[in-house]
């Protein structure tokens, strides 16, 4: 934005800040909801599904609440609540829709608690509808933080929680709503570039939304209008005009929509920046008319203030003064807005020589400043009053000295201005000092938080090391038992049989025949094979000789049977992986295959392993009986715990996808160390 333009609308921007705090919770409407309400009623009347009926009753109740028809909203909400217990999801959804009772009574703290509870209840659902509703709930929680002037927390909720959920839901309407709210937050904090980025994202999402709801068009129009205002401040006048044209193409058909109020404000600001002050005033007047229709005091005051700036530019000082005085006398609850308003009154009174009102509103202005300067303020007010009285008396004494007295008054007024702005400079210096001290305090707090966080991480690491050690001990004990069982039942049995046969031959003094020799040789070979299998299970020799890929191939070969086939697919696996990590990878695959063989009741297993530098991916898929993953904790045995501990040891994560009679797929991502 050009420097001159910035100077021209600086006060307008300041006065606009407070109004934007409330934009996110104002309900904008085109007053064309009848078609949508009729369609919802038709669905409710014709469907045989209680779930569909319940969800549409909730939507209908919410729509009437937004249109301030509380009686109808309450009626439909009661009907929906009667059907909600038929589904656990609808029961949890009802927590959100029933939060409206707190809004109806203005209990924002109660509304906040209900939204937090609804979000917690919906966390257990892993599908787009739940993601979309949670994202919208988090957006409302952020708006509540805006109302508390905690815009930092509002931005954190939107960026860290709401946006990721909205993206997972693929609901472009909700994404647009969230991005637009975030853009307004950055506008409030005068970070116009970031505001421009998020508002344009909001527009893109609104234009991509394929689902048509009763709010989508209002959301899109709101984004266009906010973009026009922000683009005006950034001196992107072509972009601002384009957004206004898109909004007007729709709003011209809805002259009584409350969106017209903010539309004409944005249009007027653009005209003001272009220097077309008469056109700006016409736009502001149209906006004022719309706000009066809806009794919207917040935007009504805002529009009157910006209209006064355009009047001042046209040197229509008396009209500007009267408009500002009307505003000041009706509403001065916000101190910053009141100070801006009083300051503009003083300026316009000065232009027309209205010394009485200049004095009155100077007194009101100074009364709003810091109490530390009350003595000086009082002195300056007395001086201004004395100057005003002197000027009036001298005008009455001699008309011929009027010019001289006017010059004297101007001189004295300049002195007052110097003192006043000197006082303001001291006040600003105190504010800077306060902010500096506050920054130091915040830095110390951040440092303490960082230390606490580091300590917490260290504690978690130690706990995980203990868990891994305990798991390793348990695994070793289980491995010893298995080895003893394999040696006793397999190798021990074969050697005992071989010993008995040799003892019988020795006792009978008979010579060994060829069939007897072959039988003994078969027993001996079987014992050797079983001994090798036990040794292979202890530590596959193939890992050290040929690498992990060949070891996994051998494992699949040894484990497959006539009843179960095991297919192994692999990309290139680096031989430079640390041997301890290779053994952990081998044990993880071994545990996965054994679990499928023991529990899946399958006839086909597919193993797929791949590596991309430090990232190692394992997928095991079977066509067995599957299971309900929601009940996995109920039958989680030592094998699965050992598997998870090994995955944690390699900083990995495991994802299990299964359902009854649909097989099981396990995906594991791991991070391995390389020697080079």
Order of alpha helices (4+ residues) and beta strands (2+ residues): alpha-alpha-alpha-alpha-alpha-alpha-alpha-alpha-alpha-alpha-alpha-alpha-alpha-alpha-alpha-alpha-alpha-alpha-alpha-alpha-alpha-alpha-alpha-alpha-alpha-alpha-beta-alpha-beta-beta-alpha-beta-beta
